[in-house]
């Protein structure tokens, strides 16, 4: 079988030529830098220039959202009491409440006289005791920065604290 030759695409040829020109230009520039500093091309490639060794960091803060829960405490409230007038049957001799037991009271004590529907004050619970959660400080979210990253070289460090 005979192998067919395929032609290179013109865009690929142009790209290869451009890359070769760039490599040649870099080598020439390194030779110029080396000649100006008295170094060879190999030394210029191996040793960084002063500008490269004098990198100035450009620190960018790494921020995160920190949640703080609400600060609360419990307050207990006592029951609220009230007084109501409640009708009762009262013994006229000893003033005891004898609701529904007039005959038994007369037999036991000999007191035969009583008055029905006498209003007597009686305490009652108007509102039961309750506990209330009191918010001393609302919950909130805070943006904090604990580290920084250099946008040039990627170095990281803790955020400096002002002492």
C-alpha positions in Angstrom: 0.0 0.0 0.0 1.1 3.4 -0.8 1.0 6.1 1.9 -0.7 9.3 1.0 0.9 12.5 2.1 -1.4 15.1 3.7 -0.8 18.7 3.4 -0.4 20.8 6.6 -3.1 23.3 7.3 -1.9 26.9 6.7 -3.0 27.9 10.3 -0.9 25.2 11.8 2.1 26.3 9.8 1.6 29.9 10.9 1.3 28.9 14.5 4.5 26.8 14.4 6.4 29.7 12.8 5.1 32.2 15.4 6.2 29.9 18.2 9.7 29.5 16.7 10.0 33.2 16.3 9.0 33.7 20.0 11.6 31.2 21.2 14.3 32.8 19.1 13.4 36.3 20.4 13.5 35.0 24.0 16.9 33.5 23.5 18.2 36.7 21.9 16.8 38.8 24.8 18.4 36.5 27.3 21.7 36.9 25.5 21.3 40.7 25.5 20.5 40.7 29.2 23.4 38.3 29.9 25.8 40.4 27.8 24.7 43.6 29.6 25.2 42.1 33.0 28.3 40.1 32.0 26.5 36.8 32.4 26.1 34.0 29.9 22.7 32.9 28.5 22.8 29.9 30.9 23.3 32.2 33.9 20.6 34.5 32.8 18.2 31.6 32.6 19.3 30.1 36.0 19.5 33.3 38.1 16.4 35.5 38.6 16.8 39.2 38.0 16.7 41.6 40.9 13.2 42.7 40.0 11.9 39.1 40.3 13.6 38.6 43.7 12.1 41.8 45.0 8.4 40.6 44.7 6.0 42.8 46.6 3.0 40.9 47.9 -0.4 42.2 47.0 -2.5 40.8 49.9 -6.2 40.0 49.4 -8.3 39.1 52.4 -10.1 35.8 52.4 -13.4 36.5 54.0 -16.1 34.2 55.4 -19.5 34.6 57.0 -19.5 33.9 60.8 -22.9 33.4 62.5 -23.4 34.6 66.1 -26.5 33.2 67.9 -28.8 35.4 69.9 -28.0 35.9 73.6 -31.0 35.2 75.7 -32.1 34.4 79.2 -35.3 33.0 80.8 -37.5 35.2 83.0 -40.1 33.5 85.2 -43.3 35.3 86.0 -45.4 34.4 89.0 -49.1 33.6 88.6 -51.5 36.5 88.6 -54.1 36.1 91.2 -57.6 37.6 91.3 -60.5 37.7 93.7 -64.1 36.8 92.8 -67.3 36.9 94.8 -68.7 33.4 94.9 -72.2 32.7 96.4 -72.3 30.1 99.3 -74.6 28.9 102.0 -73.4 30.2 105.3 -74.3 29.0 108.9 -75.7 32.0 110.8 -74.2 30.9 114.1 -70.6 30.0 113.2 -70.4 31.5 109.6 -68.9 28.3 108.2 -69.6 27.5 104.5 -72.1 24.6 104.5 -73.0 24.3 100.8 -75.1 21.2 100.3 -74.6 20.1 103.9 -77.1 22.1 106.0 -78.8 19.1 107.6 -75.4 17.4 108.5 -74.1 20.7 109.9 -77.3 21.2 112.0 -77.1 17.6 113.4 -73.4 17.9 114.2 -73.4 21.4 115.8 -77.0 22.1 116.7 -77.0 25.3 114.5 -80.3 25.4 112.8 -80.2 28.7 111.0 -78.4 29.4 107.7 -78.4 31.9 104.8 -78.1 30.8 101.1 -76.3 32.7 98.3 -74.1 34.9 100.5 -71.2 36.3 98.3 -67.8 35.5 99.7 -64.5 36.6 98.2 -62.4 33.8 96.9 -58.9 33.9 95.3 -58.5 32.4 91.8 -55.6 32.2 89.3 -56.3 34.9 86.7 -53.1 33.9 84.7 -50.9 30.9 85.4 -47.2 31.3 86.1 -45.1 31.4 82.9 -41.6 31.6 81.6 -40.5 34.1 79.0 -37.4 34.1 76.8 -35.9 37.6 76.8 -33.5 38.5 73.9 -30.5 40.4 75.2 -28.7 40.6 71.8 -30.2 39.6 68.5 -28.5 36.9 66.3 -26.4 38.3 63.6 -23.9 37.4 60.8 -20.5 39.0 60.5 -18.0 39.0 57.7 -14.6 38.2 59.1 -11.1 37.8 57.5 -8.7 35.5 59.2 -6.2 34.9 56.3 -4.9 36.7 53.3 -3.6 35.5 50.0 -1.1 37.2 47.7 -2.8 37.7 44.3 0.6 37.6 42.6 2.3 34.5 44.0 -0.5 32.7 46.0 1.3 32.9 49.4 -0.9 32.9 52.4 -0.7 34.4 55.9 -2.8 35.1 58.9 -4.4 38.6 59.0 -2.2 40.8 61.1 -3.9 41.9 64.3 -3.6 45.5 65.5 -2.1 45.2 69.0 
